[in-house]
Amino acid sequence: MSTAIPRIAAGKADTIVIGGGIFGLFTALTVAEAGKSVIVLDKGPTWAEASAVNAGSLGVQNKLPALVPYTLWSWDIWNTLPDRLNDDLGLRRNGGYKIALTEDEAARLEKVVAEQIGSGLEAQRLSPRDLCQQAPWITPDCVAATWSPQDGYASPTRVGPALRRKLKSLGVRIIEGAAVVAVEKTRDIRVLTTAGDFYGTELAITAGAWSATVAAMLGVTIPISLDVNMVSVTEPARPTIGCIVTHARGILTLKQVANGSCLIGGGWQGIGSISDSRKDIDHDQLVHNLRLALRVIPGLAQLNVLRSWAGYEGVTPDSYPYLGRLPGHDNVYLAACARGGFTLGPLMGTLLGELILTDHPSRPITIFDPGRFTNAAA
Ligand SMILES: Cc1cc2nc3c(=O)[nH]c(=O)nc-3n(C[C@H](O)[C@H](O)[C@H](O)COP(=O)(O)OP(=O)(O)OC[C@H]3O[C@@H](n4cnc5c(N)ncnc54)[C@H](O)[C@@H]3O)c2cc1C
């Protein structure tokens, strides 16, 4: 006689979504709005990882040229979101400056902006003099800059709860503390978690930096490396910085949010690894990040930094996200690892939902094929 403890059958739905960050919640929203039953599983609280701790930039100028159209399509969703979720999401589309401090950076800025404009970005080149007139709070030492009215930001701490409320109103079950430990495919898909077993017809893997671990449960290798990004927040100040500021080398993002605090990021790396769940500040890197911020906006010297933190971001070898079917599995889907995934998340989740629902997402997704590295190696 078997002595194994029987596992609990905890739930069944048309679609099981693994991961309750921005990718997973938008996938769930799209599928639930079409009338399907959905269960979202998360190992911890939902909206507690990258989607919660990011800097909130919704930048178009800081995207790879091929991703500019996707960013603009994602902005189409962002623009409707406060009404759709019936909430103030701290959404502002008040443009952004991208600056260069050296001639090399200016050349790089020019090359990238020309390609981005070719892909749909609206941007103007600014001389140092133009920049000084328009944004006297930015250092006069800039060699070149661009301005785009298409950049903006939103509040990650407002978006998550609003999305969760919307999903609950649609009948989506959100199960927190349900770490997925195995996935079995029989007639249905069986997802074994620390909170019991869940059954579905389709499975969406939207587990952010952990997506490779979940894909491996189905025998699929997806290359994902880890960034440990840092962000800092200052004490509130008088409103001065009217839009986001980014850097030609992608090493600075800066904005002043509604309460007057400035959020400073730029992809400077902290210390950590997924295996031991460590994510800490690297103080040397942080100092570089803050010094650069001060150099670009000298007035920040008046402000204390209140807190700095780090979060995980999954990265693909070509920096394009994964979006599509998991190789070799008709009814398992994956969306993960966009650089700037807070900006792109609404679109990525929507497209994954459309793929699940109709097999024909409303935008081309071939470049995001999750099998593009696996297949090449086969
Ligand atoms: C510090 C920082 C700053 C950033 N700043 C910006 C920015 O300003 N603008 C921008 O556009 N992007 C930014 N990003 C990137 C952006 O935040 C991410 O790309 C995006 O949030 C990823 O969303 P996601 O849903 O894929 O992943 P996540 O939000 O990480 O969600 C994945 C979820 O999967 C769950 N999960 C994982 N494994 C399992 C399992 N086995 N079982 C169950 N659940 C599981 C996790 O608990 C988590 O909740 C930043 C990222 C970081 C870390």
The ligand as a Gaussian input file, in Angstrom:
#p B3LYP/6-31G(d) Opt

LIG

0 1
 C       14.676000      47.655000      -9.968000
 C       14.017000      47.573000     -11.314000
 C       13.693000      48.752000     -12.008000
 C       13.025000      48.683000     -13.236000
 N       12.611000      49.851000     -13.827000
 C       11.832000      49.792000     -14.918000
 C       11.259000      50.976000     -15.438000
 O       11.434000      52.064000     -14.914000
 N       10.483000      50.865000     -16.562000
 C       10.235000      49.663000     -17.157000
 O        9.538000      49.646000     -18.171000
 N       10.727000      48.517000     -16.650000
 C       11.491000      48.538000     -15.534000
 N       11.983000      47.389000     -14.999000
 C       11.647000      46.105000     -15.624000
 C       10.230000      45.655000     -15.279000
 O        9.948000      45.916000     -13.924000
 C       10.081000      44.159000     -15.549000
 O       10.514000      43.873000     -16.872000
 C        8.630000      43.696000     -15.441000
 O        8.031000      44.147000     -14.255000
 C        8.588000      42.169000     -15.487000
 O        7.268000      41.753000     -15.220000
 P        6.937000      40.211000     -15.106000
 O        5.494000      40.090000     -14.875000
 O        7.525000      39.494000     -16.290000
 O        7.827000      39.696000     -13.860000
 P        7.625000      39.882000     -12.267000
 O        6.987000      41.160000     -11.930000
 O        8.947000      39.563000     -11.669000
 O        6.591000      38.744000     -11.912000
 C        6.921000      37.381000     -11.986000
 C        6.090000      36.675000     -10.920000
 O        6.278000      35.271000     -11.075000
 C        6.242000      34.701000      -9.778000
 N        6.866000      33.379000      -9.811000
 C        8.146000      33.092000     -10.126000
 N        8.391000      31.757000     -10.019000
 C        7.212000      31.199000      -9.636000
 C        6.813000      29.859000      -9.342000
 N        7.656000      28.814000      -9.419000
 N        5.532000      29.644000      -8.944000
 C        4.650000      30.664000      -8.842000
 N        4.978000      31.960000      -9.100000
 C        6.242000      32.217000      -9.498000
 C        7.016000      35.714000      -8.935000
 O        6.747000      35.563000      -7.543000
 C        6.532000      37.035000      -9.508000
 O        5.438000      37.572000      -8.784000
 C       12.704000      47.413000     -13.797000
 C       13.047000      46.230000     -13.124000
 C       13.675000      46.304000     -11.887000
 C       13.992000      45.024000     -11.164000

